[in-house]
Each structure stands twice: as structure tokens, then as C-alpha cells.
Amino acid sequence: MRCFFRDIAVFAAAAVLVCGFAAGASAGGLARWYMSAAVLLGAVSWRWAVQPAVHRAAAALAELACRPLRLVHKMLVRPAQMRLQAAQNRRRACRKAKKSAKIKNSAEKRLQKPSKVLYN
């Protein structure tokens, strides 16, 4: 959507310049109906013919510019993230094991004495 508004702004600026030149070059010095029609035809032509090619070229250029960054991410950042995540998973597993062992030990300690159970 941003590209559309940017394209419209650029085209409007070009249209103002062209109409200004055409009005200055005409005999009466005023803009005529065919000048407005030419601007409209130019806008439609730009939208259907030129804009897709310009956007494809910009996307390809952006892809080429970002390729080294993707390579750096793949070679350096992603392995570091994986090591960090593995370390976090090991710590979580260790904490969980400690907690379950503690609960198991405390469950055994909470049992009532047989003499108490007998008289209740």
C-alpha cells in the first residue's frame, strides 16, 4: 500500500510538471482538455504497464541486498539460537527432575504414623 501512495505522489508531481510545461507551450497559456486526458492516460499506463516491472526490479534488488544478511543469520545466528534453546531445555528438565524428586520425597514424609492411623 505504501508503494501505491508513493507511486501516486511521484506521478502527480510529474503530471504537474508536464501540465505546467504544456500550458506554457500552448497558444493560450491555459491547460486544455486533451492535456488532462493525456495525464489520465499516462496514469493508467503507468499503473498497468510500468509499475509491475518497477516493483519486480525493486524486489529483486532488495533480495540481492538482503542475501548476505540471510547467510550471516543462517551461519551464525541460528546455531547460537539453537545452542541457547538446548541449554534452556536442559535447565528446565533439570529443574523439573529436581522438583519431581522433591515432591516424591516430601510425599513419603507426609504419611501419618501407624499409631495415629490406628486410633483415628
VMD Tcl script that draws the C-alpha trace (Angstrom):
set ca {
  {0.00 0.00 0.00}
  {2.90 2.36 0.77}
  {4.32 1.79 -2.70}
  {0.99 2.69 -4.26}
  {0.84 6.04 -2.45}
  {4.48 6.76 -3.25}
  {3.84 5.98 -6.92}
  {0.79 8.24 -6.97}
  {2.78 11.08 -5.38}
  {5.62 10.73 -7.90}
  {3.20 10.54 -10.79}
  {1.25 13.57 -9.53}
  {4.46 15.59 -9.31}
  {5.41 14.56 -12.85}
  {1.88 15.36 -14.08}
  {2.04 18.86 -12.57}
  {5.36 19.48 -14.29}
  {4.10 18.16 -17.64}
  {0.85 20.12 -17.45}
  {2.73 23.25 -16.49}
  {5.05 22.85 -19.44}
  {2.17 22.05 -21.81}
  {0.12 25.02 -20.61}
  {3.12 27.30 -21.02}
  {3.76 25.96 -24.52}
  {0.14 26.22 -25.68}
  {-1.03 29.31 -27.55}
  {-3.47 30.49 -24.89}
  {-1.32 29.59 -21.88}
  {-4.13 27.51 -20.31}
  {-4.44 23.80 -19.74}
  {-6.73 22.15 -22.29}
  {-8.99 19.08 -22.01}
  {-6.61 16.90 -24.01}
  {-3.82 17.71 -21.57}
  {-5.93 16.34 -18.70}
  {-6.83 13.30 -20.79}
  {-3.15 12.71 -21.51}
  {-2.34 12.85 -17.79}
  {-5.13 10.34 -17.04}
  {-3.95 8.05 -19.83}
  {-0.39 8.33 -18.53}
  {-1.52 7.39 -15.00}
  {-3.42 4.35 -16.27}
  {-0.50 3.30 -18.46}
  {1.90 3.65 -15.56}
  {-0.33 1.60 -13.28}
  {-0.74 -1.30 -15.74}
  {2.48 -1.32 -17.72}
  {5.39 0.24 -15.85}
  {4.60 -0.15 -12.15}
  {4.73 -4.00 -12.01}
  {8.14 -4.03 -13.70}
  {9.49 -1.34 -11.37}
  {8.23 -3.19 -8.31}
  {9.69 -6.51 -9.51}
  {13.05 -4.81 -10.06}
  {12.92 -3.23 -6.60}
  {12.05 -6.60 -5.02}
  {14.94 -8.29 -6.83}
  {17.32 -5.55 -5.70}
  {16.13 -5.89 -2.11}
  {16.60 -9.67 -2.34}
  {20.18 -9.20 -3.52}
  {20.87 -6.69 -0.76}
  {19.44 -9.00 1.94}
  {21.13 -12.20 0.77}
  {24.37 -11.61 2.78}
  {22.32 -10.91 5.89}
  {20.41 -14.16 5.44}
  {23.68 -16.02 5.05}
  {25.02 -14.48 8.26}
  {21.78 -15.41 10.03}
  {21.98 -18.98 8.76}
  {25.66 -19.47 9.59}
  {26.00 -17.57 12.88}
  {22.74 -16.53 14.50}
  {20.62 -19.66 14.04}
  {23.25 -22.07 15.52}
  {23.68 -19.76 18.51}
  {19.92 -19.68 19.00}
  {19.77 -23.47 18.83}
  {22.56 -23.83 21.43}
  {20.82 -21.33 23.71}
  {17.49 -23.13 23.36}
  {19.13 -26.51 24.06}
  {20.73 -25.09 27.22}
  {17.39 -23.68 28.36}
  {15.70 -27.03 27.74}
  {18.39 -28.83 29.75}
  {17.95 -26.39 32.65}
  {14.17 -26.83 32.55}
  {14.48 -30.61 32.51}
  {16.90 -30.49 35.45}
  {14.57 -28.23 37.45}
  {11.60 -30.46 36.65}
  {13.51 -33.58 37.71}
  {14.56 -31.92 40.98}
  {11.03 -30.77 41.65}
  {9.52 -34.21 41.00}
  {12.16 -35.86 43.23}
  {11.43 -33.32 45.97}
  {7.68 -33.93 45.69}
  {8.26 -37.70 45.82}
  {10.43 -37.38 48.93}
  {8.03 -35.00 50.65}
  {5.07 -37.25 49.83}
  {6.76 -40.09 51.70}
  {7.43 -37.84 54.68}
  {3.82 -36.68 54.94}
  {2.47 -40.11 55.80}
  {0.93 -40.42 59.25}
  {2.44 -42.65 61.87}
  {0.81 -46.08 62.11}
  {-0.14 -45.44 65.76}
  {-2.01 -42.28 64.77}
  {-3.78 -44.04 61.92}
  {-4.86 -46.84 64.25}
  {-6.72 -44.51 66.67}
  {-8.32 -42.19 64.13}
}
mol new
graphics top color blue
foreach p $ca { graphics top sphere $p radius 0.5 }
foreach p [lrange $ca 0 end-1] q [lrange $ca 1 end] { graphics top cylinder $p $q radius 0.2 }
display resetview
